Amino acid sequence: MKIGVVGFGNRIAHVFHELKKINSGVDLIAYVDPKPIGKEYAIKNNFFPNMNYKTLKEMISNESLDLLMIGSPNHLHLEHIKEGLNSGLKIFAEKPIVVNEHQTFELAKLIREFGPDKILVGLVLRYSQHARSVRELIDKNKIGEVISIEASEHIMPWHGGFFMRNWRRKEKYSGGFMLEKCCHDIDFYSMITKSRPIKVASFGGRNSFIPENKPNDSLEEYTRYNLEGWEAKKNVFDSDADIVDHQVAIIEYENGATLAFHTNMRVPDEFRRFAVIGTNGMVEGDFVRGFLKAHDQQNNIILDEDYGAAFGMIKGHYGADNLMLKDINQHLTNSDKINLPVDVKDCLEAGLVAMKLDESRKTGKIIDLTSSWNRLDKEMKK
């Protein structure tokens, strides 16, 4: 399988490497990126391609590709997806695949034209062992009707410092922190409720990474991750970022379920935790700490697992990167294709919810998504 990459950052380099471990027959033959930050990692692991092109069009014209992998900055994803689709290529795109509502509906039209199966998306939490086990509990009716969810995603100070210095600090490039970092989580809870969000409200701001909170001594804790990439800056607490560093969200789903979600990018002992409460039982877990535990209505333990020990608590999205690439490899190479747990429409929907949460945060209003879903369905309908 011959693969070309546009946007050769560390993330897409890691994704390809995981695929290469699973299928030694894949070959990364070319890339497009004026400053490939993933180069050092790729050289170290013996897969850096020989061919470098200035434009995606040039690479597609000169190479016979089986798969195009998109790891460029978020605001360029739509442009690169469109070029790949027009060239008849199968695509793997990192999330989020769009950064605003205009791009959302533009991509919806492309999906209507080319079909949803052309684009694979990197919403990796759906592939995690936590997600697989939760889906099984729900499908077996162990949880019953999902009534309410409490959830969070927090990251450590060094990771927050990364966001304050990386191109993701600018909403015009990333789409905002909720979209860039938490679209995984939004999608995960839509999977659990089996329902679309219908009303959202959100509050948050940048109140932690500000000049008044700058440490008097060393910034080492916030700059551990060395940045040399496109649009990278050195400033942390006096960054020109326009994204938030903390946010809370309240979501009501079409089926009546509710979600309370919290994210913060300066949490020393980070966690990514959830508790799902249903009519037959509950399930709670933490992707970082690794545990997943479920109880029935009589408080009997019906599941008690430590996936951290089994899959690794930190590396590769808690083992989900490996699980994702195993499924994607089988999907791409096996004539008996498996159904992947997430598709491009799921990614568009999660992204649109993140955008509406930010709209609520900025306007101070509860946002109704009815008209947004009507338009999305209209644009995607053949």
C-alpha positions in Angstrom: 0.0 0.0 0.0 1.5 3.3 -1.1 0.8 6.3 1.1 1.4 10.0 0.7 1.2 12.6 3.5 0.3 16.2 3.5 1.3 17.9 6.7 4.1 15.8 8.1 3.8 16.6 11.8 4.6 14.4 14.8 1.0 13.2 15.1 0.7 11.9 11.5 4.2 10.4 11.7 3.1 8.5 14.8 -0.1 7.3 13.1 1.8 6.0 10.1 4.4 4.3 12.4 1.6 2.4 14.2 0.2 1.3 10.9 3.6 0.2 9.7 4.0 -2.0 12.9 0.8 -3.7 12.0 1.3 -4.0 8.2 4.9 -4.0 7.1 3.7 -3.8 3.5 2.7 -0.1 3.8 5.1 2.3 2.3 5.3 6.1 2.9 6.6 7.2 -0.5 6.1 11.0 -0.5 5.1 14.0 1.5 4.1 17.7 1.3 5.3 20.0 4.1 7.8 22.9 3.9 8.9 22.2 7.5 8.2 18.5 8.4 8.4 18.4 12.1 7.8 14.6 12.0 11.0 14.1 10.1 13.2 13.4 13.1 10.8 10.7 14.4 10.4 9.2 10.9 14.2 9.0 10.4 14.7 7.4 13.8 12.1 4.8 12.9 13.3 4.2 9.3 10.3 5.4 7.3 11.1 9.0 6.2 10.1 9.2 2.5 12.6 10.2 -0.2 10.2 12.3 -2.2 9.2 15.8 -1.1 6.7 17.9 -3.1 5.9 21.6 -2.8 2.1 21.1 -3.4 -0.4 18.4 -2.8 -1.5 18.6 -6.5 2.1 17.9 -7.5 2.4 14.9 -5.3 -0.9 13.4 -6.5 0.0 14.0 -10.1 3.4 12.3 -9.8 2.7 9.4 -7.4 0.4 6.5 -7.6 -1.1 6.6 -4.1 -3.4 4.1 -2.4 -4.1 6.4 0.6 -3.6 10.1 1.3 -3.0 10.9 5.0 -3.8 14.4 6.1 -2.0 15.8 9.1 -1.8 19.5 8.1 -3.0 22.3 10.4 -6.8 22.1 10.9 -7.8 25.0 8.8 -6.2 23.3 5.7 -8.0 20.0 6.1 -11.0 20.8 3.9 -8.8 22.1 1.1 -6.6 18.9 1.2 -9.6 16.6 1.5 -11.3 18.2 -1.5 -8.1 17.8 -3.6 -7.8 14.2 -2.6 -11.5 13.4 -3.3 -11.3 15.1 -6.7 -8.3 12.8 -7.5 -10.2 9.7 -6.5 -8.1 8.9 -3.5 -9.0 7.2 -0.2 -8.2 9.5 2.6 -7.3 9.3 6.3 -7.7 12.7 7.9 -6.8 13.8 11.4 -9.5 15.4 13.5 -11.0 18.0 13.4 -11.7 17.8 9.7 -13.1 21.4 9.5 -12.8 24.5 11.7 -16.0 26.4 11.2 -19.6 26.1 10.1 -19.0 27.2 6.6 -16.4 24.5 6.1 -18.7 22.0 7.8 -21.4 22.4 5.2 -18.9 22.6 2.3 -17.6 19.2 3.4 -21.1 17.8 3.8 -21.7 18.6 0.1 -18.5 16.8 -0.8 -19.6 13.8 1.2 -22.9 13.8 -0.7 -21.0 13.9 -4.0 -18.3 11.4 -3.3 -19.8 9.2 -0.6 -18.9 8.9 3.1 -16.7 5.8 2.6 -13.9 7.8 1.0 -12.8 9.5 4.2 -11.5 7.8 7.3 -11.2 10.0 10.4 -8.9 9.9 13.4 -11.5 10.1 16.2 -9.4 7.7 18.2 -11.5 7.4 21.4 -14.1 5.4 19.6 -11.5 2.7 19.0 -10.4 2.6 22.7 -11.0 -0.5 24.9 -13.0 1.7 27.2 -15.3 2.6 24.2 -15.6 -1.0 23.1 -16.6 -2.2 26.6 -19.0 0.6 27.2 -20.7 -0.1 23.8 -21.0 -3.8 24.8 -22.6 -2.8 28.1 -25.1 -0.5 26.4 -25.9 -3.0 23.6 -26.6 -5.7 26.3 -28.9 -3.2 28.1 -26.7 -3.4 31.2 -26.9 0.4 31.6 -30.5 0.8 30.3 -31.6 4.1 29.1 -28.8 6.7 29.5 -30.2 9.5 31.8 -27.1 11.6 32.5 -23.4 11.8 32.1 -20.7 13.6 34.1 -17.4 13.9 32.2 -14.1 15.8 31.9 -10.9 16.0 30.0 -7.9 17.7 31.7 -4.3 18.1 30.5 -1.1 18.7 32.4 0.6 22.1 32.6 3.3 21.2 30.0 0.5 20.2 27.6 -1.3 23.5 28.2 2.0 25.3 27.6 2.2 23.5 24.3 -1.2 24.8 23.3 -0.2 28.4 24.3 2.8 28.2 21.9 1.7 26.0 19.1 -0.3 27.1 16.0 -3.3 25.6 17.8 -3.4 28.7 20.0 -5.1 30.6 17.2 -8.8 29.8 16.6 -8.5 30.6 12.9 -6.1 27.7 12.6 -7.4 25.2 15.1 -11.0 26.0 15.4 -10.6 26.6 19.1 -9.7 24.4 22.1 -13.1 22.7 22.4 -13.0 21.6 18.8 -9.3 20.7 18.6 -8.9 18.8 21.9 -12.4 17.8 23.0 -14.2 16.8 19.8 -13.1 13.2 20.7 -15.0 13.5 23.9 -18.1 15.1 22.4 -18.2 12.2 19.8 -17.7 9.6 22.5 -20.7 10.8 24.5 -22.9 11.0 21.4 -22.0 7.4 20.8 -23.1 6.5 24.4 -26.4 8.4 24.2 -27.1 7.3 20.6 -28.5 10.8 20.2 -27.6 14.2 18.8 -27.2 17.2 21.1 -30.2 19.5 20.7 -29.4 22.3 23.2 -26.0 23.4 24.5 -24.6 26.0 26.9 -21.0 26.8 27.8 -18.8 29.1 29.9 -15.1 29.5 30.0 -12.2 31.7 29.2 -8.4 32.2 29.5 -7.8 32.8 33.2 -4.9 30.6 34.0 -2.3 31.2 31.3 -2.1 35.0 31.7 0.7 37.3 32.6 -0.4 37.7 36.3 0.1 34.0 36.8 3.5 33.7 35.3 5.9 31.9 37.7 8.8 34.0 39.1 11.3 31.2 38.6 11.5 28.7 35.8 9.0 28.0 33.0 10.5 24.6 32.4 7.3 22.8 33.5 5.4 24.6 30.8 8.0 24.3 28.0 9.1 20.7 28.2 7.8 20.0 24.8 10.2 21.7 22.4 8.5 23.6 19.6 10.1 24.3 16.2 7.1 24.0 13.9 5.0 26.4 11.8 3.8 29.4 13.7 5.5 28.2 17.0 6.2 30.9 19.6 8.1 30.9 22.9 5.6 32.8 25.0 3.4 30.8 27.5 1.7 33.1 30.0 2.0 36.2 27.8 1.1 34.3 24.6 -0.9 35.9 21.8 -3.3 32.9 22.0 -7.0 33.6 21.6 -8.2 30.1 22.8 -9.6 29.4 26.2 -7.6 27.5 28.9 -10.7 26.2 30.7 -14.3 25.6 29.7 -17.5 23.9 31.0 -20.3 22.7 28.8 -23.9 21.5 29.4 -25.6 19.4 26.7 -29.1 18.2 26.3 -29.6 15.4 23.8 -32.7 14.8 21.5 -33.6 11.8 23.6 -33.6 13.7 26.9 -30.2 12.6 28.2 -27.9 15.3 29.6 -24.1 15.8 29.9 -22.0 18.0 32.1 -18.5 18.4 30.7 -15.4 20.2 32.1 -12.0 20.8 30.5 -8.9 22.5 31.9 -5.3 22.7 30.4 -3.4 23.3 33.6 -4.1 20.3 35.8 -1.1 18.7 37.6 -2.6 15.3 37.9 -4.5 15.1 34.7 -7.5 12.8 34.1 -10.1 12.0 31.5 -13.0 10.7 33.5 -16.6 9.9 32.9 -19.7 8.5 34.8 -22.7 7.3 32.8 -25.9 6.9 34.8 -28.7 4.8 33.3 -32.0 3.2 34.3 -30.4 -0.3 34.8 -27.0 0.7 36.1 -24.0 2.9 35.7 -20.5 2.8 34.3 -17.5 5.0 35.2 -14.0 5.1 33.9 -10.9 7.1 33.4 -8.9 6.9 30.2 -5.7 8.2 31.9 -5.9 6.0 35.0 -7.1 3.1 33.0 -10.0 1.8 35.1 -13.5 1.0 33.9 -16.1 -0.2 36.4 -19.8 -0.9 36.1 -22.6 -1.5 38.6 -26.2 -2.7 38.3 -29.1 -1.1 40.2 -28.5 -3.3 43.2 -24.9 -2.0 43.4 -23.4 -5.3 42.2 -20.2 -5.0 40.3 -20.8 -6.3 36.7 -17.5 -5.1 35.2 -14.2 -4.1 36.8 -11.2 -3.7 34.5 -7.8 -2.0 34.5 -7.1 -1.2 30.9 -4.2 1.0 31.9 -2.2 -2.0 32.8 -3.2 -3.8 29.6 -2.8 -1.0 27.1 -0.5 1.6 28.6 -1.9 4.5 30.5 -0.4 7.4 28.5 1.2 6.3 25.2 -0.9 6.2 22.1 -4.2 7.5 23.5 -4.3 4.7 26.1 -3.7 2.0 23.5 -6.4 3.3 21.2 -4.0 4.4 18.5 -2.9 0.7 18.0 -6.5 -0.5 18.1 -7.6 2.2 15.6 -4.8 1.3 13.1 -5.5 -2.4 13.4 -9.2 -1.8 12.4 -8.3 0.7 9.7 -5.7 -1.7 8.2 -8.2 -4.5 8.1 -10.7 -2.1 6.5 -8.3 -1.1 3.8 -6.7 -4.5 3.0 -9.3 -7.1 3.7 -11.9 -7.8 1.0 -14.4 -8.6 3.9 -14.3 -5.0 5.2 -15.1 -4.5 8.8 -17.4 -1.7 9.9 -15.4 1.0 11.6 -16.9 2.4 14.9 -16.8 6.0 13.7 -17.3 7.7 10.3 -16.9 11.1 8.7 -20.5 12.1 9.5 -19.8 11.5 13.2 -16.8 13.7 13.0 -18.8 16.5 11.3 -21.4 16.3 14.0 -19.0 16.3 16.9 -17.3 19.3 15.3 -20.5 21.2 14.9 -21.4 20.7 18.5 -18.0 22.0 19.6 -18.6 25.1 17.4 -22.0 25.7 19.0 -20.6 25.3 22.5 -18.1 28.1 21.7 -20.9 30.2 20.2 -22.8 29.8 23.5 -19.6 30.7 25.5 -19.1 33.9 23.4 -22.7 35.0 23.3 -23.9 33.9 26.8 -26.9 32.2 25.2 -28.3 28.7 25.2 -27.9 27.4 21.6 -30.6 25.3 19.9 -29.1 23.0 17.2 -32.3 22.1 15.4 -31.6 24.3 12.4 -28.0 23.2 12.2 -29.0 19.5 12.0 -31.6 20.3 9.4 -29.1 22.0 7.3 -26.5 19.4 7.7 -28.9 16.6 6.8 -30.1 18.6 3.8 -26.5 19.2 2.5 -25.6 15.5 2.9 -28.8 14.1 1.4 -28.6 12.8 -2.1 
